[in-house]
C-alpha cells in the first residue's frame, strides 16, 4: 500500500493471487497523451486529487507514459462463451493498474483500456479508437446517473496516434473504474485448467471482495452462485427498466460484482419491441432486448458448471443442486420484474392483475411503435400521452384499467407520480444523439457536443418540456439501426 501526491492509495489484492490468473505487463507509451475528458466528481469519490490529475502530468499517467505510484500493472486471464462458443481470452488491450482504496475504504479497480498489447492480445494491436472510448464514457456515466450498477469512466486520453480499423482513426485510452474485473469467464478459465485449488482460491477471493456476508456459508461455492444470481437479476431488471440493450452478453462480460461492464455495441431502444437488436455482430438476435433475462440464466448456468467440483463431492448431487438453483432464476426474475413495472406504473401494493396490466401495455406499445422512454414518462400525472396512436380505443381501455388500479393504491395520487418519476427517466442516451456527438469528436475534433450530452444525461429524472431536444426520438433520417463494438 502506498500514498502519493495524486491521491492514489493502492492495495493490489489481485496481484497476490496465483500468477496463472494474470500476467504482469506495463502499458505501452503513446506519442502525445492529451486529456480529452476527465471525471472530476468520480476522482474526488475515489480520493484522488482531481486538480493534480487534470493536467499534462495526469494525461501522461492515464495515458500509460508514466508509472502510477503504487501500481502493479497486469493483464487478467479469462475465458468465455462468445455467442455460445467457448473461447480462451484475456485482457488483450487492457491493463489493470491497481486497486484504489477510497476514503470510505471501498476497493476499486483502476484499469486502462486501449493501453497496448499484452500477452493475451492474440495478434491484435492492443489499442482503441477514440469513438468507442468516448462511447463507453458517455454510456457508463449515463447508466450511473440512471441508477444502474455499472463500471465508471474516469478519463479519456487521446494518444496522438492513429489506429487502423476499417479506416485510420484517432487513438484513445479509457480509464475504467470497477468494483472488480472478476467475471464468469475468470472462473471458466480456472475450471478449464482443472485446478480445484485454484477454483477454491477464486471462490474465497470473490466472496471476501464482493459478498463478505457469505464467507462463512456452509457451501461457499453455492453461496457465491446464489449471490451472483441475485445481483445479475437485479442488474438485468434495471436494463429492462431503462430500455438498455447490452449487445454482447458473452460470459466474459458478466461481472461477478453485478456491474454492467464492457460497453461495445450497446444501445437504448427508442421504439419499444422485445426483438430489438442494434449490434452489428448479433446477426441472429441472441442478445436482443427481450432475450436478456434468458441469456442471463444461460450465462449463470455456465458459471454453475465451473463450481460443480466445489458444491458437492458427489458430482451427480452437485449437478442436481446447481440445476435447482439455476431453475429458480425464472421465478426470481419474474418477481423482480413485476416490482420494477409496478414502479414504472405508479402502483402500490400487490394485485393479481398487475402483471397482465404491465404486459398488456408493453404488447400495445410493440404493436404501435410507441417510444419506450417517452410513453412511460408521459403517463406521469395520469394523462394520455400525446400522439395519434394513444387516441385509439384499445389504449383507452388500458388507460381506464390503469386508472382504476391507481384508485386502489390507498395512497395519494402525488405518491404514485413521484414513484413513477423515480422509475421513468425523461432523458436517455438516444442513439442518434450519441452518434452525432461521437461523429463531431472524431471527424472534427469537437468535443462540445459530447460534453453537452454528458451534462444532459447527468440529471435524467429532472422534468423537461416535451420540446426539450434531449427528449426527442430520432427523425426517420436520424435513426441508428446498427452499432459496432470498435475492436
C-alpha positions in Angstrom: 0.0 0.0 0.0 1.3 3.5 -0.8 0.2 7.1 -0.9 1.4 9.9 -3.3 0.6 13.5 -4.3 -2.1 12.4 -6.7 -4.0 10.5 -4.0 -3.5 7.0 -5.3 -3.8 4.6 -2.4 -3.3 1.1 -3.9 -3.7 -2.3 -2.2 -3.4 -4.7 -5.1 -5.0 -7.9 -3.9 -5.5 -9.5 -7.3 -1.7 -9.3 -7.9 -1.3 -11.5 -4.9 -3.4 -14.3 -6.4 -1.7 -17.2 -8.2 0.0 -15.7 -11.2 -1.7 -18.2 -13.6 -4.6 -15.8 -13.4 -2.8 -12.9 -14.9 0.4 -11.6 -16.5 2.4 -8.6 -15.2 2.8 -6.1 -18.1 3.1 -2.4 -18.4 1.0 -0.1 -20.6 2.8 0.9 -23.8 3.7 4.6 -24.0 1.9 6.8 -26.6 3.2 9.6 -28.7 1.3 12.6 -27.3 -1.1 11.9 -24.4 -3.9 14.6 -24.1 -6.6 14.6 -21.5 -9.9 14.9 -23.5 -12.4 14.0 -20.8 -11.9 13.9 -17.1 -14.4 13.0 -14.4 -13.5 15.2 -11.5 -16.5 14.1 -9.5 -15.5 10.5 -9.7 -11.9 11.4 -9.0 -13.0 13.0 -5.7 -15.1 10.0 -4.8 -12.0 7.8 -5.3 -10.0 10.0 -3.0 -7.8 11.3 -5.9 -6.6 14.9 -6.3 -8.7 16.0 -9.3 -6.8 19.2 -9.8 -3.4 17.4 -9.9 -4.7 14.7 -12.3 -6.5 17.1 -14.6 -3.2 18.2 -16.2 -0.5 17.2 -18.6 1.0 15.1 -15.9 -2.3 13.4 -15.4 -2.6 12.7 -19.1 0.9 11.1 -19.0 -0.2 8.9 -16.0 -3.5 7.9 -17.5 -2.1 7.5 -21.0 0.4 4.9 -19.8 3.5 7.0 -20.3 4.4 7.3 -16.6 4.1 4.6 -13.9 1.3 5.1 -11.5 2.7 5.4 -7.9 1.9 2.1 -6.2 0.6 0.4 -9.3 1.3 -3.2 -10.3 0.1 -3.3 -13.9 -1.2 -6.6 -15.0 -3.5 -8.2 -17.7 -6.0 -10.7 -16.4 -6.6 -14.1 -17.9 -10.1 -15.4 -18.6 -12.1 -17.5 -20.9 -15.7 -17.0 -22.2 -18.6 -18.2 -24.3 -18.8 -15.7 -27.2 -22.2 -16.0 -28.8 -22.4 -19.5 -27.3 -19.0 -20.7 -28.4 -16.2 -21.3 -25.8 -13.0 -19.3 -26.3 -9.8 -18.6 -24.4 -9.5 -14.9 -23.9 -7.8 -12.5 -21.5 -7.1 -8.7 -21.5 -5.9 -8.2 -25.0 -5.9 -4.4 -24.8 -6.4 -3.5 -21.2 -4.1 -3.3 -18.1 -5.3 -3.3 -14.5 -3.1 -0.6 -12.9 -4.1 -1.4 -9.3 -6.9 -1.3 -6.7 -7.6 2.1 -5.2 -8.8 2.2 -1.6 -11.3 5.0 -1.4 -11.9 7.3 1.5 -14.7 5.1 2.7 -12.5 2.0 2.3 -14.2 0.7 -0.8 -11.9 -1.1 -3.3 -12.0 0.0 -6.9 -10.0 -1.3 -9.9 -8.3 1.3 -12.0 -7.9 -0.1 -15.5 -6.6 1.4 -18.7 -8.4 0.2 -21.8 -6.6 0.6 -25.2 -3.2 0.7 -23.5 -1.3 -1.5 -25.9 -0.5 -5.2 -26.5 -0.5 -7.7 -23.7 0.4 -11.5 -23.6 -3.3 -12.1 -24.3 -3.6 -9.8 -27.4 -3.9 -12.7 -29.8 -2.4 -10.7 -32.7 -4.3 -7.5 -32.0 -2.7 -4.1 -31.7 -3.9 -3.6 -28.1 -5.1 -0.1 -29.0 -8.5 1.5 -29.0 -10.1 4.2 -31.3 -11.4 7.4 -29.9 -15.1 6.9 -30.8 -15.6 3.7 -28.8 -13.8 5.1 -25.8 -15.9 8.2 -25.8 -18.9 6.0 -26.2 -18.1 3.9 -23.1 -17.5 7.1 -21.2 -20.9 8.5 -22.2 -23.0 5.4 -21.7 -21.4 4.2 -18.5 -21.8 7.6 -16.9 -25.4 7.8 -18.1 -26.1 4.4 -16.6 -24.6 5.6 -13.3 -26.9 8.6 -13.3 -29.9 6.4 -14.2 -29.2 4.3 -11.1 -28.0 1.2 -12.9 -25.0 -0.7 -11.4 -22.1 0.0 -13.8 -18.4 0.5 -14.2 -17.4 4.1 -14.3 -15.2 6.3 -16.6 -12.5 8.4 -15.0 -10.9 9.8 -18.2 -10.4 9.5 -21.9 -6.9 10.3 -23.1 -6.1 11.0 -26.7 -2.9 9.2 -27.8 -1.8 11.4 -30.7 -1.6 8.2 -32.8 -3.8 6.6 -35.3 -5.3 3.1 -35.1 -6.3 1.1 -38.1 -9.8 -0.3 -38.1 -12.0 0.0 -41.2 -10.2 3.2 -41.7 -7.4 5.1 -39.8 -9.0 6.6 -36.7 -7.6 8.7 -33.8 -6.5 6.6 -30.9 -7.5 6.9 -27.3 -7.3 5.2 -23.9 -10.2 5.0 -21.4 -9.6 4.8 -17.6 -12.2 2.5 -16.3 -13.2 2.1 -12.7 -14.8 -1.1 -11.5 -15.7 -2.8 -8.2 -13.6 -5.6 -9.8 -13.0 -7.2 -13.2 -13.8 -10.7 -11.9 -16.2 -12.3 -14.4 -17.8 -15.6 -15.2 -15.0 -16.1 -17.7 -12.5 -15.9 -14.9 -14.0 -19.0 -13.4 -14.3 -20.6 -16.8 -10.5 -20.1 -17.2 -9.7 -21.7 -13.9 -12.1 -24.6 -14.5 -10.5 -25.2 -17.8 -7.2 -25.8 -16.0 -8.9 -28.5 -13.9 -7.3 -27.0 -10.8 -9.7 -27.4 -7.9 -7.4 -25.5 -5.5 -7.4 -22.5 -7.9 -11.2 -22.5 -8.1 -11.3 -22.6 -4.3 -9.0 -19.7 -4.1 -11.2 -17.7 -6.6 -14.4 -18.5 -4.6 -12.8 -17.4 -1.4 -11.4 -14.2 -3.0 -14.7 -13.3 -4.7 -16.7 -13.8 -1.6 -14.4 -11.7 0.5 -14.3 -9.0 -2.1 -18.0 -8.8 -3.1 -20.1 -10.9 -0.7 -18.3 -10.8 2.7 -21.6 -11.7 4.5 -21.5 -15.1 2.8 -17.9 -16.0 3.5 -18.8 -18.4 6.3 -21.6 -20.2 4.3 -21.7 -24.0 4.7 -21.1 -24.4 0.9 -19.2 -21.3 -0.2 -19.4 -22.0 -3.9 -23.2 -22.4 -3.8 -23.5 -19.3 -1.7 -21.5 -17.4 -4.3 -23.6 -18.8 -7.2 -26.8 -17.6 -5.5 -25.3 -14.2 -4.6 -24.2 -13.6 -8.2 -27.5 -14.7 -9.5 -29.4 -12.2 -7.3 -27.1 -9.4 -8.4 -27.5 -10.3 -12.1 -31.3 -10.4 -11.7 -31.2 -7.0 -10.1 -29.0 -5.7 -12.9 -30.9 -7.1 -15.9 -34.2 -5.8 -14.4 -32.7 -2.3 -14.4 -31.6 -2.7 -18.0 -35.1 -3.6 -18.9 -36.4 -0.7 -17.0 -34.5 1.9 -19.0 -34.6 0.1 -22.3 -30.9 -0.8 -22.4 -29.5 -3.4 -24.8 -26.0 -4.6 -23.9 -25.4 -6.3 -27.3 -22.6 -8.6 -26.2 -23.7 -10.7 -23.2 -20.9 -13.2 -23.5 -19.8 -14.8 -20.3 -16.6 -12.8 -20.3 -18.8 -9.7 -20.0 -20.7 -10.9 -16.9 -19.1 -9.2 -13.9 -19.5 -11.1 -10.7 -19.9 -7.8 -8.8 -23.2 -7.2 -10.6 -22.0 -4.2 -12.5 -22.6 -3.5 -16.2 -19.3 -3.9 -18.0 -17.9 -3.5 -21.5 -20.0 -1.0 -23.5 -19.3 -2.1 -27.0 -22.3 -2.1 -29.5 -24.7 -1.3 -26.7 -27.8 0.9 -27.3 -31.0 2.2 -25.9 -34.4 1.5 -27.5 -36.4 4.3 -29.0 -39.5 2.4 -30.2 -40.4 -0.5 -27.9 -40.1 -4.0 -29.2 -38.7 -7.1 -27.4 -36.9 -8.2 -30.5 -34.9 -5.0 -30.8 -31.2 -5.6 -31.8 -28.6 -3.0 -32.7 -25.3 -4.9 -32.5 -23.8 -5.5 -36.0 -22.3 -8.8 -34.8 -25.5 -10.1 -33.3 -26.9 -11.5 -36.6 -29.5 -13.8 -35.1 -30.7 -11.6 -32.2 -29.2 -13.8 -29.5 -28.8 -10.7 -27.3 -32.0 -8.9 -28.3 -33.7 -6.7 -25.6 -36.3 -9.3 -24.7 -33.8 -12.2 -24.6 -31.6 -10.6 -22.0 -33.2 -12.3 -19.0 -33.0 -15.7 -20.7 -29.4 -15.2 -21.7 -28.6 -14.2 -18.1 -29.9 -17.5 -16.9 -27.8 -19.3 -19.6 -24.7 -17.4 -18.5 -25.3 -18.3 -14.9 -25.6 -21.9 -15.8 -22.1 -21.7 -17.4 -20.9 -20.2 -14.1 -22.6 -23.0 -12.1 -20.7 -25.6 -14.3 -17.4 -24.2 -13.1 -18.4 -24.6 -9.5 -19.6 -28.2 -9.6 -16.4 -29.7 -8.0 -16.9 -27.4 -5.1 -20.6 -27.8 -4.5 -20.5 -31.5 -3.5 -18.0 -34.3 -3.7 -20.7 -36.4 -5.4 -20.9 -34.9 -8.9 -24.5 -36.0 -9.6 -25.6 -34.5 -6.3 -23.7 -31.3 -7.1 -25.3 -31.0 -10.6 -28.8 -31.6 -9.1 -28.2 -28.9 -6.5 -26.9 -26.4 -9.0 -29.7 -27.1 -11.5 -32.3 -26.5 -8.9 -30.8 -23.1 -8.1 -30.5 -22.1 -11.8 -34.1 -23.1 -12.5 -35.2 -20.7 -9.7 -33.9 -17.8 -11.8 -37.1 -17.7 -13.8 -39.4 -17.1 -10.9 -36.9 -14.8 -9.1 -36.6 -12.6 -12.2 -40.4 -12.5 -12.8 -40.9 -11.3 -9.2 -38.2 -8.6 -9.5 -39.5 -7.5 -13.0 -43.0 -7.1 -11.6 -41.8 -5.0 -8.7 -40.0 -2.8 -11.3 -43.0 -2.5 -13.5 -45.2 -1.5 -10.6 -42.8 1.3 -10.0 -42.9 2.4 -13.7 -46.8 2.4 -13.5 -47.0 4.0 -10.0 -48.6 1.0 -8.4 -48.5 0.4 -4.6 -49.4 -2.9 -3.0 -49.9 -6.1 -5.0 -52.9 -7.3 -7.1 -53.2 -10.4 -9.1 -53.8 -8.4 -12.3 -50.7 -6.3 -12.1 -48.5 -8.5 -14.3 -51.2 -8.6 -17.0 -51.7 -4.8 -16.8 -48.0 -4.2 -17.4 -47.7 -6.9 -20.1 -50.8 -5.6 -22.0 -49.3 -2.1 -22.1 -46.0 -3.4 -23.5 -47.8 -5.5 -26.0 -49.7 -2.5 -27.2 -46.5 -0.4 -27.4 -44.8 -3.0 -29.5 -47.7 -3.2 -32.0 -47.9 0.6 -32.3 -44.2 1.5 -32.3 -44.5 3.6 -29.2 -41.4 5.3 -27.8 -40.3 3.3 -24.7 -38.9 6.2 -22.6 -41.5 8.9 -23.5 -44.6 6.7 -23.2 -43.9 5.9 -19.5 -42.7 9.4 -18.8 -45.8 11.0 -20.3 -48.1 8.8 -18.2 -46.9 10.6 -15.1 -49.8 12.6 -13.8 -52.3 10.2 -15.3 -52.5 11.9 -18.6 -52.8 10.2 -22.0 -49.5 10.6 -23.9 -49.6 12.8 -26.9 -49.8 11.4 -30.4 -52.4 9.7 -32.6 -51.7 6.0 -31.6 -52.7 6.8 -28.0 -56.1 8.1 -29.1 -57.4 4.6 -30.2 -60.0 2.7 -28.2 -57.6 -0.1 -27.3 -55.2 2.2 -25.5 -58.2 4.0 -23.9 -59.4 0.7 -22.4 -56.0 0.0 -21.0 -55.7 3.6 -19.6 -59.1 3.2 -17.8 -57.9 -0.2 -16.3 -54.7 1.5 -15.1 -56.6 4.5 -13.6 -58.9 2.1 -11.7 -55.9 0.2 -10.4 -54.3 3.5 -9.3 -57.5 4.3 -7.5 -56.9 1.2 -5.4 -53.4 2.2 -4.3 -54.6 3.5 -1.0 -52.1 6.4 -1.4 -52.3 10.0 -2.6 -52.0 10.5 -6.3 -48.9 12.5 -5.8 -47.2 9.5 -4.3 -47.9 7.5 -7.5 -46.5 10.3 -9.7 -43.4 10.6 -7.5 -42.9 6.8 -7.7 -43.2 6.9 -11.5 -40.8 9.9 -11.6 -38.1 7.8 -9.9 -38.5 4.8 -12.2 -39.0 6.6 -15.6 -36.2 8.8 -16.9 -37.0 11.8 -19.1 -33.7 11.5 -20.8 -31.6 8.5 -22.0 -28.5 8.4 -24.3 -30.5 8.2 -27.5 -28.5 6.5 -30.2 -28.8 9.3 -32.8 -27.6 11.9 -30.3 -24.7 9.7 -29.1 -23.6 9.0 -32.7 -23.9 12.7 -33.7 -21.7 13.7 -30.7 -19.1 11.0 -31.4 -19.0 12.0 -35.1 -18.3 15.6 -34.2 -15.5 14.5 -31.9 -13.9 12.0 -34.2 -14.4 13.8 -37.5 -14.0 17.4 -36.4 -12.1 17.2 -33.1 -15.1 19.0 -31.5 -15.9 17.7 -28.0 -18.6 20.3 -27.3 -21.5 18.0 -28.3 -20.1 15.2 -26.2 -19.8 17.5 -23.1 -23.3 18.9 -23.7 -24.8 15.4 -24.0 -23.0 14.4 -20.8 -24.4 17.4 -19.0 -28.0 16.5 -20.1 -27.5 12.8 -19.1 -26.2 13.8 -15.6 -29.8 14.5 -14.3 -32.0 12.1 -16.3 -35.0 12.2 -14.0 -35.5 16.0 -14.0 -38.7 17.2 -15.6 -38.2 18.5 -19.1 -40.7 20.0 -21.5 -41.9 17.9 -24.4 -39.9 20.0 -26.8 -36.6 19.5 -25.0 -34.1 18.3 -27.7 -32.7 15.5 -25.5 -36.2 14.0 -25.2 -36.8 13.8 -28.9 -36.8 10.4 -30.7 -34.9 10.4 -33.9 -36.5 11.6 -37.1 -36.6 8.9 -39.8 -33.3 10.0 -41.4 -31.7 10.1 -37.9 -32.4 6.5 -36.9 -29.4 4.4 -35.8 -30.1 0.8 -36.7 -26.6 -0.7 -36.2 -24.0 -0.2 -33.6 -20.4 -1.5 -33.6 -18.0 -2.9 -31.0 -15.0 -0.9 -32.1 -12.4 -3.7 -31.9 
